[in-house]
């Protein structure tokens, strides 16, 4: 997310609104947003109805697995802080690009807890929509 | 709302949620502003 925030001006140029959805409660979510990227809009979905609508599930196995473990270790070894949103470690996330007509142009549900699409891929697709 | 997979080419499921600032934000209203949307669902780790 921090890497995405570094490209906020480009995202604005690409006419793209970033909506971050969190299952957290308002206080921790607000603190997390302030630390990571205050210019993004963070929405609260504590009942995870929108997570479910987009097919994003909870998974113990996809959270505690060697791939995610290696990613956590790599983050820590590189000196980065591992930032937990809060509470449920088993909820998987995802990234979706919607065009201005509301059609899904990219669907990237996380395969494991640390799975994000490369920011360069997101920007390339948004450039194509521009 | 179910939890079927959403795929490229599908119409995005609509929603209305509150922001951390207390505003009500709907997908419909955001699309009405002719914006593309990058929707990022938080994981346990940000």
Backbone of each chain as nested JSON, in Angstrom:
{
  "chains": [
    {"id": "A", "residues": [
      {"number": 1, "name": "UNK", "atoms": {"N": [0.825, -1.211, 0.0], "CA": [0.0, 0.0, 0.0], "C": [0.863, 1.266, 0.0]}},
      {"number": 2, "name": "UNK", "atoms": {"N": [1.946, 1.217, 0.762], "CA": [2.832, 2.381, 0.787], "C": [3.416, 2.628, -0.599]}},
      {"number": 3, "name": "UNK", "atoms": {"N": [3.725, 1.549, -1.299], "CA": [4.268, 1.676, -2.655], "C": [3.224, 2.293, -3.59]}},
      {"number": 4, "name": "UNK", "atoms": {"N": [1.998, 1.89, -3.394], "CA": [0.908, 2.452, -4.193], "C": [0.762, 3.949, -3.904]}},
      {"number": 5, "name": "UNK", "atoms": {"N": [0.917, 4.294, -2.657], "CA": [0.785, 5.702, -2.256], "C": [1.852, 6.565, -2.933]}},
      {"number": 6, "name": "UNK", "atoms": {"N": [3.023, 5.995, -3.169], "CA": [4.085, 6.75, -3.85], "C": [3.642, 7.197, -5.241]}},
      {"number": 7, "name": "UNK", "atoms": {"N": [2.635, 6.524, -5.793], "CA": [2.165, 6.827, -7.152], "C": [0.828, 7.571, -7.141]}},
      {"number": 8, "name": "UNK", "atoms": {"N": [0.502, 8.203, -6.03], "CA": [-0.825, 8.83, -5.924], "C": [-1.04, 9.925, -6.968]}},
      {"number": 9, "name": "UNK", "atoms": {"N": [0.018, 10.681, -7.308], "CA": [-0.152, 11.737, -8.317], "C": [-0.439, 11.126, -9.688]}},
      {"number": 10, "name": "UNK", "atoms": {"N": [0.241, 10.039, -9.974], "CA": [0.008, 9.373, -11.258], "C": [-1.397, 8.777, -11.302]}},
      {"number": 11, "name": "UNK", "atoms": {"N": [-1.821, 8.216, -10.194], "CA": [-3.175, 7.657, -10.129], "C": [-4.22, 8.75, -10.356]}},
      {"number": 12, "name": "UNK", "atoms": {"N": [-3.953, 9.923, -9.82], "CA": [-4.874, 11.05, -10.013], "C": [-4.883, 11.45, -11.489]}},
      {"number": 13, "name": "UNK", "atoms": {"N": [-3.714, 11.489, -12.089], "CA": [-3.617, 11.826, -13.52], "C": [-4.382, 10.8, -14.362]}},
      {"number": 14, "name": "UNK", "atoms": {"N": [-4.404, 9.579, -13.896], "CA": [-5.103, 8.511, -14.619], "C": [-6.588, 8.451, -14.249]}},
      {"number": 15, "name": "UNK", "atoms": {"N": [-7.069, 9.521, -13.604], "CA": [-8.492, 9.63, -13.275], "C": [-8.965, 8.44, -12.428]}},
      {"number": 16, "name": "UNK", "atoms": {"N": [-8.133, 8.069, -11.503], "CA": [-8.42, 6.865, -10.705], "C": [-8.609, 7.216, -9.232]}},
      {"number": 17, "name": "UNK", "atoms": {"N": [-9.731, 6.801, -8.73], "CA": [-10.029, 6.962, -7.308], "C": [-9.612, 5.68, -6.601]}},
      {"number": 18, "name": "UNK", "atoms": {"N": [-8.815, 5.809, -5.57], "CA": [-8.41, 4.632, -4.798], "C": [-9.321, 4.518, -3.576]}},
      {"number": 19, "name": "UNK", "atoms": {"N": [-10.015, 3.409, -3.496], "CA": [-10.869, 3.132, -2.334], "C": [-10.284, 1.927, -1.61]}},
      {"number": 20, "name": "UNK", "atoms": {"N": [-9.89, 2.139, -0.38], "CA": [-9.343, 1.055, 0.434], "C": [-10.454, 0.57, 1.349]}},
      {"number": 21, "name": "UNK", "atoms": {"N": [-10.734, -0.707, 1.311], "CA": [-11.794, -1.277, 2.155], "C": [-11.128, -2.046, 3.29]}},
      {"number": 22, "name": "UNK", "atoms": {"N": [-11.596, -1.805, 4.485], "CA": [-11.014, -2.475, 5.657], "C": [-12.109, -3.128, 6.484]}},
      {"number": 23, "name": "UNK", "atoms": {"N": [-11.765, -4.251, 7.083], "CA": [-12.724, -4.89, 8.001], "C": [-12.472, -4.448, 9.435]}},
      {"number": 24, "name": "UNK", "atoms": {"N": [-11.556, -3.494, 9.589], "CA": [-11.182, -3.029, 10.917], "C": [-12.242, -2.073, 11.484]}},
      {"number": 25, "name": "UNK", "atoms": {"N": [-12.004, -1.619, 12.703], "CA": [-12.875, -0.638, 13.34], "C": [-12.318, 0.77, 13.063]}},
      {"number": 26, "name": "UNK", "atoms": {"N": [-13.134, 1.82, 13.253], "CA": [-12.723, 3.151, 12.795], "C": [-11.378, 3.648, 13.345]}},
      {"number": 27, "name": "UNK", "atoms": {"N": [-11.152, 3.488, 14.65], "CA": [-9.916, 4.024, 15.241], "C": [-8.649, 3.446, 14.621]}},
      {"number": 28, "name": "UNK", "atoms": {"N": [-8.469, 2.131, 14.687], "CA": [-7.27, 1.537, 14.088], "C": [-7.179, 1.77, 12.581]}},
      {"number": 29, "name": "UNK", "atoms": {"N": [-8.326, 1.751, 11.888], "CA": [-8.301, 1.956, 10.436], "C": [-7.813, 3.368, 10.12]}},
      {"number": 30, "name": "UNK", "atoms": {"N": [-8.307, 4.351, 10.89], "CA": [-7.903, 5.736, 10.661], "C": [-6.406, 5.905, 10.934]}},
      {"number": 31, "name": "UNK", "atoms": {"N": [-5.926, 5.298, 12.0], "CA": [-4.503, 5.4, 12.347], "C": [-3.64, 4.759, 11.259]}},
      {"number": 32, "name": "UNK", "atoms": {"N": [-4.084, 3.623, 10.766], "CA": [-3.355, 2.914, 9.712], "C": [-3.284, 3.778, 8.462]}},
      {"number": 33, "name": "UNK", "atoms": {"N": [-4.427, 4.384, 8.096], "CA": [-4.478, 5.215, 6.896], "C": [-3.573, 6.43, 7.048]}},
      {"number": 34, "name": "UNK", "atoms": {"N": [-3.602, 7.055, 8.216], "CA": [-2.753, 8.233, 8.449], "C": [-1.283, 7.893, 8.285]}},
      {"number": 35, "name": "UNK", "atoms": {"N": [-0.935, 6.703, 8.715], "CA": [0.47, 6.304, 8.625], "C": [0.865, 5.936, 7.199]}},
      {"number": 36, "name": "UNK", "atoms": {"N": [-0.028, 5.283, 6.485], "CA": [0.329, 4.737, 5.182], "C": [0.049, 5.696, 4.035]}},
      {"number": 37, "name": "UNK", "atoms": {"N": [-1.153, 6.24, 3.975], "CA": [-1.504, 7.1, 2.836], "C": [-2.776, 7.898, 3.132]}},
      {"number": 38, "name": "UNK", "atoms": {"N": [-2.638, 9.053, 3.788], "CA": [-3.82, 9.821, 4.179], "C": [-4.666, 10.286, 2.997]}},
      {"number": 39, "name": "UNK", "atoms": {"N": [-4.089, 10.325, 1.797], "CA": [-4.87, 10.848, 0.667], "C": [-5.83, 9.812, 0.075]}},
      {"number": 40, "name": "UNK", "atoms": {"N": [-5.698, 8.563, 0.434], "CA": [-6.64, 7.556, -0.033], "C": [-7.909, 7.59, 0.821]}},
      {"number": 41, "name": "UNK", "atoms": {"N": [-8.983, 7.109, 0.243], "CA": [-10.243, 7.011, 0.974], "C": [-10.364, 5.617, 1.562]}},
      {"number": 42, "name": "UNK", "atoms": {"N": [-10.578, 5.536, 2.864], "CA": [-10.727, 4.224, 3.497], "C": [-12.172, 4.007, 3.925]}},
      {"number": 43, "name": "UNK", "atoms": {"N": [-12.709, 2.89, 3.481], "CA": [-14.096, 2.531, 3.788], "C": [-14.122, 1.362, 4.76]}},
      {"number": 44, "name": "UNK", "atoms": {"N": [-15.13, 1.355, 5.592], "CA": [-15.21, 0.326, 6.641], "C": [-16.276, -0.71, 6.307]}},
      {"number": 45, "name": "UNK", "atoms": {"N": [-15.872, -1.941, 6.379], "CA": [-16.787, -3.061, 6.08], "C": [-16.659, -4.105, 7.187]}},
      {"number": 46, "name": "UNK", "atoms": {"N": [-17.053, -3.719, 8.414], "CA": [-16.822, -4.613, 9.557], "C": [-17.549, -5.952, 9.443]}},
      {"number": 47, "name": "UNK", "atoms": {"N": [-18.671, -5.955, 8.743], "CA": [-19.405, -7.222, 8.592], "C": [-18.912, -8.015, 7.377]}},
      {"number": 48, "name": "UNK", "atoms": {"N": [-17.999, -7.416, 6.629], "CA": [-17.346, -8.055, 5.471], "C": [-18.35, -8.467, 4.385]}},
      {"number": 49, "name": "UNK", "atoms": {"N": [-19.423, -7.73, 4.281], "CA": [-20.394, -8.045, 3.23], "C": [-19.808, -7.76, 1.853]}},
      {"number": 50, "name": "UNK", "atoms": {"N": [-19.028, -6.689, 1.765], "CA": [-18.452, -6.343, 0.463], "C": [-17.274, -7.281, 0.152]}},
      {"number": 51, "name": "UNK", "atoms": {"N": [-16.521, -7.655, 1.181], "CA": [-15.488, -8.686, 0.98], "C": [-16.12, -9.933, 0.358]}},
      {"number": 52, "name": "UNK", "atoms": {"N": [-17.237, -10.352, 0.944], "CA": [-17.905, -11.562, 0.444], "C": [-18.434, -11.364, -0.971]}},
      {"number": 53, "name": "UNK", "atoms": {"N": [-18.99, -10.166, -1.223], "CA": [-19.547, -9.899, -2.553], "C": [-18.471, -9.985, -3.635]}},
      {"number": 54, "name": "UNK", "atoms": {"N": [-17.233, -9.684, -3.242], "CA": [-16.124, -9.753, -4.191], "C": [-15.376, -11.09, -4.095]}},
      {"number": 55, "name": "UNK", "atoms": {"N": [-15.944, -12.009, -3.349], "CA": [-15.415, -13.369, -3.313], "C": [-14.186, -13.546, -2.442]}},
      {"number": 56, "name": "UNK", "atoms": {"N": [-13.989, -12.641, -1.488], "CA": [-12.778, -12.7, -0.652], "C": [-13.092, -13.404, 0.657]}},
      {"number": 57, "name": "UNK", "atoms": {"N": [-12.353, -14.454, 0.898], "CA": [-12.676, -15.335, 2.012], "C": [-11.63, -15.263, 3.112]}},
      {"number": 58, "name": "UNK", "atoms": {"N": [-11.926, -15.967, 4.179], "CA": [-10.944, -16.182, 5.243], "C": [-10.272, -17.522, 4.967]}},
      {"number": 59, "name": "UNK", "atoms": {"N": [-8.975, -17.596, 5.285], "CA": [-8.302, -18.874, 5.111], "C": [-7.121, -18.987, 6.067]}},
      {"number": 60, "name": "UNK", "atoms": {"N": [-7.185, -19.984, 6.899], "CA": [-6.056, -20.255, 7.804], "C": [-4.851, -20.709, 6.984]}},
      {"number": 61, "name": "UNK", "atoms": {"N": [-5.12, -21.607, 6.037], "CA": [-4.037, -22.222, 5.267], "C": [-3.309, -21.213, 4.395]}},
      {"number": 62, "name": "UNK", "atoms": {"N": [-4.052, -20.258, 3.835], "CA": [-3.425, -19.285, 2.94], "C": [-2.741, -18.156, 3.7]}},
      {"number": 63, "name": "UNK", "atoms": {"N": [-2.989, -18.115, 5.003], "CA": [-2.324, -17.102, 5.819], "C": [-1.013, -17.65, 6.382]}},
      {"number": 64, "name": "UNK", "atoms": {"N": [-1.093, -18.828, 6.975], "CA": [0.085, -19.427, 7.608], "C": [0.647, -20.498, 6.681]}},
      {"number": 65, "name": "UNK", "atoms": {"N": [1.379, -20.072, 5.698], "CA": [1.978, -21.009, 4.75], "C": [3.381, -20.52, 4.425]}},
      {"number": 66, "name": "UNK", "atoms": {"N": [4.22, -21.35, 3.822], "CA": [5.619, -20.974, 3.587], "C": [5.8, -19.723, 2.731]}},
      {"number": 67, "name": "UNK", "atoms": {"N": [4.94, -19.542, 1.754], "CA": [5.088, -18.364, 0.886], "C": [4.886, -17.077, 1.688]}},
      {"number": 68, "name": "UNK", "atoms": {"N": [3.797, -17.023, 2.443], "CA": [3.537, -15.835, 3.251], "C": [4.615, -15.686, 4.329]}},
      {"number": 69, "name": "UNK", "atoms": {"N": [5.029, -16.789, 4.933], "CA": [6.071, -16.746, 5.962], "C": [7.367, -16.169, 5.414]}},
      {"number": 70, "name": "UNK", "atoms": {"N": [7.716, -16.58, 4.221], "CA": [8.932, -16.054, 3.595], "C": [8.78, -14.559, 3.315]}},
      {"number": 71, "name": "UNK", "atoms": {"N": [7.606, -14.151, 2.841], "CA": [7.375, -12.732, 2.564], "C": [7.497, -11.9, 3.842]}},
      {"number": 72, "name": "UNK", "atoms": {"N": [6.912, -12.401, 4.94], "CA": [7.017, -11.67, 6.213], "C": [8.484, -11.533, 6.612]}},
      {"number": 73, "name": "UNK", "atoms": {"N": [9.214, -12.646, 6.493], "CA": [10.618, -12.65, 6.892], "C": [11.409, -11.657, 6.047]}},
      {"number": 74, "name": "UNK", "atoms": {"N": [11.132, -11.651, 4.755], "CA": [11.841, -10.756, 3.836], "C": [11.566, -9.291, 4.206]}},
      {"number": 75, "name": "UNK", "atoms": {"N": [10.331, -8.986, 4.543], "CA": [9.983, -7.62, 4.946], "C": [10.748, -7.213, 6.201]}},
      {"number": 76, "name": "UNK", "atoms": {"N": [10.766, -8.132, 7.166], "CA": [11.44, -7.819, 8.425], "C": [12.942, -7.651, 8.218]}},
      {"number": 77, "name": "UNK", "atoms": {"N": [13.533, -8.532, 7.39], "CA": [14.974, -8.467, 7.161], "C": [15.372, -7.2, 6.396]}},
      {"number": 78, "name": "UNK", "atoms": {"N": [14.429, -6.686, 5.596], "CA": [14.747, -5.471, 4.838], "C": [14.517, -4.215, 5.678]}},
      {"number": 79, "name": "UNK", "atoms": {"N": [14.149, -4.419, 6.935], "CA": [13.997, -3.289, 7.841], "C": [12.618, -2.669, 7.826]}},
      {"number": 80, "name": "UNK", "atoms": {"N": [11.707, -3.251, 7.036], "CA": [10.358, -2.694, 7.005], "C": [9.552, -3.212, 8.181]}},
      {"number": 81, "name": "UNK", "atoms": {"N": [8.624, -2.37, 8.583], "CA": [7.709, -2.815, 9.635], "C": [6.601, -3.627, 9.013]}},
      {"number": 82, "name": "UNK", "atoms": {"N": [6.237, -4.688, 9.681], "CA": [5.066, -5.442, 9.239], "C": [3.873, -4.826, 9.942]}},
      {"number": 83, "name": "UNK", "atoms": {"N": [2.969, -4.279, 9.145], "CA": [1.852, -3.539, 9.73], "C": [0.577, -4.376, 9.685]}},
      {"number": 84, "name": "UNK", "atoms": {"N": [0.079, -4.703, 10.815], "CA": [-1.181, -5.436, 10.854], "C": [-2.333, -4.454, 10.917]}},
      {"number": 85, "name": "UNK", "atoms": {"N": [-3.387, -4.701, 10.165], "CA": [-4.54, -3.805, 10.255], "C": [-5.22, -4.027, 11.603]}},
      {"number": 86, "name": "UNK", "atoms": {"N": [-5.505, -5.202, 11.933], "CA": [-6.125, -5.516, 13.214], "C": [-6.766, -6.89, 13.165]}},
      {"number": 87, "name": "UNK", "atoms": {"N": [-6.901, -7.439, 14.31], "CA": [-7.8, -8.559, 14.572], "C": [-7.572, -9.809, 13.735]}},
      {"number": 88, "name": "UNK", "atoms": {"N": [-8.362, -10.024, 12.735], "CA": [-8.459, -11.321, 12.083], "C": [-7.332, -11.546, 11.081]}},
      {"number": 89, "name": "UNK", "atoms": {"N": [-6.347, -12.359, 11.413], "CA": [-5.226, -12.566, 10.489], "C": [-5.577, -13.454, 9.309]}},
      {"number": 90, "name": "UNK", "atoms": {"N": [-6.748, -14.06, 9.336], "CA": [-7.075, -15.049, 8.3], "C": [-7.898, -14.482, 7.151]}},
      {"number": 91, "name": "UNK", "atoms": {"N": [-8.268, -13.213, 7.262], "CA": [-9.045, -12.612, 6.185], "C": [-8.125, -12.259, 5.022]}},
      {"number": 92, "name": "UNK", "atoms": {"N": [-8.446, -12.779, 3.863], "CA": [-7.671, -12.45, 2.665], "C": [-8.246, -11.2, 2.005]}},
      {"number": 93, "name": "UNK", "atoms": {"N": [-7.383, -10.478, 1.317], "CA": [-7.804, -9.263, 0.63], "C": [-7.79, -9.456, -0.867]}},
      {"number": 94, "name": "UNK", "atoms": {"N": [-7.683, -8.359, -1.563], "CA": [-7.643, -8.438, -3.017], "C": [-7.63, -7.055, -3.624]}},
      {"number": 95, "name": "UNK", "atoms": {"N": [-7.352, -7.002, -4.907], "CA": [-7.288, -5.739, -5.631], "C": [-8.138, -5.86, -6.898]}},
      {"number": 96, "name": "UNK", "atoms": {"N": [-8.92, -4.823, -7.161], "CA": [-9.813, -4.832, -8.317], "C": [-9.732, -3.476, -9.005]}},
      {"number": 97, "name": "UNK", "atoms": {"N": [-9.626, -3.503, -10.311], "CA": [-9.736, -2.26, -11.08], "C": [-11.081, -2.281, -11.78]}},
      {"number": 98, "name": "UNK", "atoms": {"N": [-11.823, -1.199, -11.574], "CA": [-13.127, -1.028, -12.223], "C": [-13.01, 0.154, -13.168]}},
      {"number": 99, "name": "UNK", "atoms": {"N": [-13.529, 0.014, -14.366], "CA": [-13.502, 1.181, -15.251], "C": [-14.668, 2.102, -14.896]}},
      {"number": 100, "name": "UNK", "atoms": {"N": [-14.732, 3.227, -15.576], "CA": [-15.712, 4.249, -15.19], "C": [-17.151, 3.825, -15.473]}},
      {"number": 101, "name": "UNK", "atoms": {"N": [-17.336, 2.695, -16.158], "CA": [-18.694, 2.155, -16.375], "C": [-19.044, 1.109, -15.309]}},
      {"number": 102, "name": "UNK", "atoms": {"N": [-18.105, 0.825, -14.422], "CA": [-18.371, -0.15, -13.376], "C": [-18.08, -1.578, -13.783]}},
      {"number": 103, "name": "UNK", "atoms": {"N": [-17.32, -1.731, -14.858], "CA": [-16.958, -3.08, -15.3], "C": [-15.598, -3.447, -14.691]}},
      {"number": 104, "name": "UNK", "atoms": {"N": [-15.513, -4.654, -14.179], "CA": [-14.261, -5.126, -13.578], "C": [-13.244, -5.359, -14.694]}},
      {"number": 105, "name": "UNK", "atoms": {"N": [-12.11, -4.692, -14.61], "CA": [-11.066, -4.866, -15.622], "C": [-9.903, -5.696, -15.091]}},
      {"number": 106, "name": "UNK", "atoms": {"N": [-9.758, -5.731, -13.781], "CA": [-8.762, -6.607, -13.144], "C": [-9.363, -7.151, -11.868]}},
      {"number": 107, "name": "UNK", "atoms": {"N": [-9.25, -8.437, -11.682], "CA": [-9.663, -9.059, -10.423], "C": [-8.465, -9.841, -9.899]}},
      {"number": 108, "name": "UNK", "atoms": {"N": [-7.981, -9.44, -8.739], "CA": [-6.812, -10.109, -8.155], "C": [-7.108, -10.426, -6.691]}},
      {"number": 109, "name": "UNK", "atoms": {"N": [-7.886, -11.498, -6.461], "CA": [-8.04, -11.926, -5.064], "C": [-6.717, -12.51, -4.578]}},
      {"number": 110, "name": "UNK", "atoms": {"N": [-6.357, -12.201, -3.343], "CA": [-5.066, -12.685, -2.823], "C": [-5.035, -14.197, -2.754]}},
      {"number": 111, "name": "UNK", "atoms": {"N": [-3.945, -14.76, -3.252], "CA": [-3.774, -16.214, -3.111], "C": [-3.27, -16.544, -1.71]}},
      {"number": 112, "name": "UNK", "atoms": {"N": [-2.413, -15.676, -1.187], "CA": [-1.956, -15.785, 0.202], "C": [-2.013, -14.382, 0.801]}},
      {"number": 113, "name": "UNK", "atoms": {"N": [-1.809, -14.286, 2.124], "CA": [-2.009, -13.004, 2.806], "C": [-1.113, -11.893, 2.269]}},
      {"number": 114, "name": "UNK", "atoms": {"N": [0.027, -12.242, 1.718], "CA": [0.984, -11.227, 1.277], "C": [0.951, -11.008, -0.236]}},
      {"number": 115, "name": "UNK", "atoms": {"N": [-0.051, -11.529, -0.89], "CA": [-0.109, -11.474, -2.35], "C": [-0.759, -10.173, -2.826]}},
      {"number": 116, "name": "UNK", "atoms": {"N": [0.031, -9.334, -3.47], "CA": [-0.451, -8.103, -4.1], "C": [-0.039, -8.12, -5.561]}},
      {"number": 117, "name": "UNK", "atoms": {"N": [-0.843, -7.562, -6.453], "CA": [-0.366, -7.408, -7.823], "C": [0.716, -6.324, -7.864]}},
      {"number": 118, "name": "UNK", "atoms": {"N": [1.707, -6.447, -8.741], "CA": [2.725, -5.398, -8.831], "C": [2.082, -4.053, -9.182]}},
      {"number": 119, "name": "UNK", "atoms": {"N": [2.547, -3.004, -8.534], "CA": [2.006, -1.664, -8.809], "C": [2.186, -1.314, -10.279]}},
      {"number": 120, "name": "UNK", "atoms": {"N": [3.304, -1.756, -10.876], "CA": [3.547, -1.468, -12.294], "C": [2.439, -2.071, -13.169]}},
      {"number": 121, "name": "UNK", "atoms": {"N": [1.939, -3.245, -12.81], "CA": [0.849, -3.868, -13.572], "C": [-0.444, -3.061, -13.438]}},
      {"number": 122, "name": "UNK", "atoms": {"N": [-0.703, -2.581, -12.223], "CA": [-1.912, -1.78, -11.999], "C": [-1.853, -0.494, -12.827]}},
      {"number": 123, "name": "UNK", "atoms": {"N": [-0.697, 0.157, -12.792], "CA": [-0.559, 1.421, -13.525], "C": [-0.655, 1.195, -15.031]}},
      {"number": 124, "name": "UNK", "atoms": {"N": [-0.086, 0.083, -15.507], "CA": [-0.139, -0.209, -16.946], "C": [-1.586, -0.402, -17.381]}},
      {"number": 125, "name": "UNK", "atoms": {"N": [-2.356, -1.121, -16.594], "CA": [-3.755, -1.337, -16.969], "C": [-4.543, -0.027, -16.925]}},
      {"number": 126, "name": "UNK", "atoms": {"N": [-4.289, 0.78, -15.892], "CA": [-4.999, 2.062, -15.785], "C": [-4.598, 2.994, -16.923]}},
      {"number": 127, "name": "UNK", "atoms": {"N": [-3.358, 2.917, -17.35], "CA": [-2.913, 3.713, -18.497], "C": [-3.689, 3.316, -19.745]}},
      {"number": 128, "name": "UNK", "atoms": {"N": [-3.952, 2.034, -19.895], "CA": [-4.716, 1.56, -21.052], "C": [-6.162, 2.037, -21.021]}},
      {"number": 129, "name": "UNK", "atoms": {"N": [-6.687, 2.251, -19.824], "CA": [-8.061, 2.732, -19.703], "C": [-8.159, 4.232, -19.924]}},
      {"number": 130, "name": "UNK", "atoms": {"N": [-7.034, 4.902, -19.803], "CA": [-7.019, 6.368, -19.819], "C": [-7.246, 6.904, -21.228]}}
    ]},
    {"id": "B", "residues": [
      {"number": 1, "name": "UNK", "atoms": {"N": [-25.804, -10.616, -0.953], "CA": [-24.451, -10.704, -1.477], "C": [-23.879, -12.094, -1.213]}},
      {"number": 2, "name": "UNK", "atoms": {"N": [-23.357, -12.738, -2.228], "CA": [-22.759, -14.047, -2.035], "C": [-21.258, -13.938, -1.986]}},
      {"number": 3, "name": "UNK", "atoms": {"N": [-20.575, -15.063, -2.164], "CA": [-19.131, -14.916, -2.268], "C": [-18.6, -15.641, -3.509]}},
      {"number": 4, "name": "UNK", "atoms": {"N": [-19.355, -15.489, -4.603], "CA": [-18.879, -16.006, -5.883], "C": [-17.693, -15.164, -6.331]}},
      {"number": 5, "name": "UNK", "atoms": {"N": [-16.847, -15.776, -7.115], "CA": [-15.688, -15.046, -7.619], "C": [-16.128, -13.93, -8.561]}},
      {"number": 6, "name": "UNK", "atoms": {"N": [-15.492, -12.795, -8.413], "CA": [-15.7, -11.691, -9.345], "C": [-14.581, -11.754, -10.375]}},
      {"number": 7, "name": "UNK", "atoms": {"N": [-14.96, -11.716, -11.653], "CA": [-13.967, -11.87, -12.72], "C": [-13.923, -10.621, -13.589]}},
      {"number": 8, "name": "UNK", "atoms": {"N": [-12.803, -10.478, -14.303], "CA": [-12.706, -9.401, -15.283], "C": [-13.836, -9.553, -16.291]}},
      {"number": 9, "name": "UNK", "atoms": {"N": [-14.476, -8.429, -16.606], "CA": [-15.61, -8.442, -17.528], "C": [-16.953, -8.42, -16.816]}},
      {"number": 10, "name": "UNK", "atoms": {"N": [-16.974, -8.763, -15.536], "CA": [-18.213, -8.722, -14.751], "C": [-18.557, -7.266, -14.41]}},
      {"number": 11, "name": "UNK", "atoms": {"N": [-19.822, -7.028, -14.194], "CA": [-20.218, -5.755, -13.594], "C": [-19.883, -5.825, -12.107]}},
      {"number": 12, "name": "UNK", "atoms": {"N": [-19.22, -4.793, -11.621], "CA": [-18.762, -4.816, -10.229], "C": [-19.947, -4.809, -9.269]}},
      {"number": 13, "name": "UNK", "atoms": {"N": [-19.922, -5.647, -8.249], "CA": [-20.981, -5.594, -7.228], "C": [-21.027, -4.211, -6.567]}},
      {"number": 14, "name": "UNK", "atoms": {"N": [-22.22, -3.681, -6.449], "CA": [-22.358, -2.358, -5.842], "C": [-22.228, -2.41, -4.332]}},
      {"number": 15, "name": "UNK", "atoms": {"N": [-21.966, -1.266, -3.739], "CA": [-21.884, -1.197, -2.271], "C": [-22.038, 0.238, -1.819]}},
      {"number": 16, "name": "UNK", "atoms": {"N": [-22.414, 0.381, -0.593], "CA": [-22.417, 1.674, 0.099], "C": [-21.807, 1.433, 1.47]}},
      {"number": 17, "name": "UNK", "atoms": {"N": [-20.746, 2.162, 1.764], "CA": [-20.043, 1.977, 3.037], "C": [-19.729, 3.339, 3.655]}},
      {"number": 18, "name": "UNK", "atoms": {"N": [-19.456, 3.345, 4.942], "CA": [-19.002, 4.564, 5.616], "C": [-17.492, 4.642, 5.538]}},
      {"number": 19, "name": "UNK", "atoms": {"N": [-16.996, 5.869, 5.37], "CA": [-15.543, 6.058, 5.386], "C": [-15.089, 6.265, 6.829]}},
      {"number": 20, "name": "UNK", "atoms": {"N": [-13.772, 6.23, 7.032], "CA": [-13.264, 6.474, 8.389], "C": [-13.564, 7.896, 8.847]}},
      {"number": 21, "name": "UNK", "atoms": {"N": [-13.891, 8.781, 7.896], "CA": [-14.24, 10.157, 8.258], "C": [-15.739, 10.343, 8.463]}},
      {"number": 22, "name": "UNK", "atoms": {"N": [-16.476, 9.235, 8.37], "CA": [-17.909, 9.301, 8.635], "C": [-18.769, 9.616, 7.425]}},
      {"number": 23, "name": "UNK", "atoms": {"N": [-18.139, 9.77, 6.25], "CA": [-18.93, 10.028, 5.043], "C": [-19.481, 8.705, 4.503]}},
      {"number": 24, "name": "UNK", "atoms": {"N": [-20.614, 8.799, 3.819], "CA": [-21.161, 7.633, 3.133], "C": [-20.663, 7.652, 1.695]}},
      {"number": 25, "name": "UNK", "atoms": {"N": [-20.067, 6.554, 1.287], "CA": [-19.493, 6.455, -0.063], "C": [-20.12, 5.257, -0.758]}},
      {"number": 26, "name": "UNK", "atoms": {"N": [-20.67, 5.506, -1.941], "CA": [-21.212, 4.377, -2.707], "C": [-20.426, 4.215, -3.999]}},
      {"number": 27, "name": "UNK", "atoms": {"N": [-20.383, 2.999, -4.452], "CA": [-19.717, 2.738, -5.732], "C": [-20.425, 3.51, -6.837]}},
      {"number": 28, "name": "UNK", "atoms": {"N": [-21.733, 3.534, -6.784], "CA": [-22.525, 4.205, -7.816], "C": [-22.158, 5.688, -7.916]}},
      {"number": 29, "name": "UNK", "atoms": {"N": [-22.066, 6.357, -6.759], "CA": [-21.736, 7.787, -6.77], "C": [-20.324, 8.018, -7.296]}},
      {"number": 30, "name": "UNK", "atoms": {"N": [-19.41, 7.141, -6.924], "CA": [-18.023, 7.316, -7.372], "C": [-17.943, 7.119, -8.884]}},
      {"number": 31, "name": "UNK", "atoms": {"N": [-18.703, 6.17, -9.398], "CA": [-18.702, 5.95, -10.848], "C": [-19.374, 7.114, -11.577]}},
      {"number": 32, "name": "UNK", "atoms": {"N": [-20.354, 7.718, -10.923], "CA": [-21.053, 8.844, -11.554], "C": [-20.073, 9.988, -11.831]}},
      {"number": 33, "name": "UNK", "atoms": {"N": [-19.021, 10.053, -11.046], "CA": [-17.992, 11.086, -11.256], "C": [-17.026, 10.702, -12.379]}},
      {"number": 34, "name": "UNK", "atoms": {"N": [-17.326, 9.596, -13.066], "CA": [-16.533, 9.174, -14.245], "C": [-15.096, 8.797, -13.892]}},
      {"number": 35, "name": "UNK", "atoms": {"N": [-14.916, 8.313, -12.682], "CA": [-13.59, 7.857, -12.279], "C": [-13.439, 6.366, -12.528]}},
      {"number": 36, "name": "UNK", "atoms": {"N": [-12.209, 5.968, -12.892], "CA": [-11.859, 4.561, -12.713], "C": [-11.65, 4.353, -11.22]}},
      {"number": 37, "name": "UNK", "atoms": {"N": [-11.776, 3.132, -10.8], "CA": [-11.633, 2.86, -9.365], "C": [-10.634, 1.737, -9.15]}},
      {"number": 38, "name": "UNK", "atoms": {"N": [-9.714, 1.987, -8.263], "CA": [-8.841, 0.923, -7.771], "C": [-9.347, 0.579, -6.381]}},
      {"number": 39, "name": "UNK", "atoms": {"N": [-9.899, -0.604, -6.279], "CA": [-10.509, -1.056, -5.036], "C": [-9.532, -2.016, -4.356]}},
      {"number": 40, "name": "UNK", "atoms": {"N": [-9.047, -1.614, -3.208], "CA": [-8.047, -2.408, -2.492], "C": [-8.667, -2.922, -1.195]}},
      {"number": 41, "name": "UNK", "atoms": {"N": [-8.832, -4.205, -1.1], "CA": [-9.352, -4.804, 0.131], "C": [-8.181, -5.141, 1.035]}},
      {"number": 42, "name": "UNK", "atoms": {"N": [-8.215, -4.583, 2.24], "CA": [-7.128, -4.795, 3.163], "C": [-6.986, -6.245, 3.585]}},
      {"number": 43, "name": "UNK", "atoms": {"N": [-5.718, -6.638, 3.728], "CA": [-5.409, -7.946, 4.308], "C": [-5.095, -7.692, 5.775]}},
      {"number": 44, "name": "UNK", "atoms": {"N": [-4.75, -8.75, 6.441], "CA": [-4.281, -8.59, 7.815], "C": [-3.054, -7.691, 7.84]}},
      {"number": 45, "name": "UNK", "atoms": {"N": [-2.201, -7.856, 6.823], "CA": [-0.978, -7.047, 6.774], "C": [-1.1, -6.008, 5.679]}},
      {"number": 46, "name": "UNK", "atoms": {"N": [-0.81, -4.753, 6.033], "CA": [-1.021, -3.681, 5.069], "C": [0.11, -3.468, 4.115]}}
    ]}
  ]
}
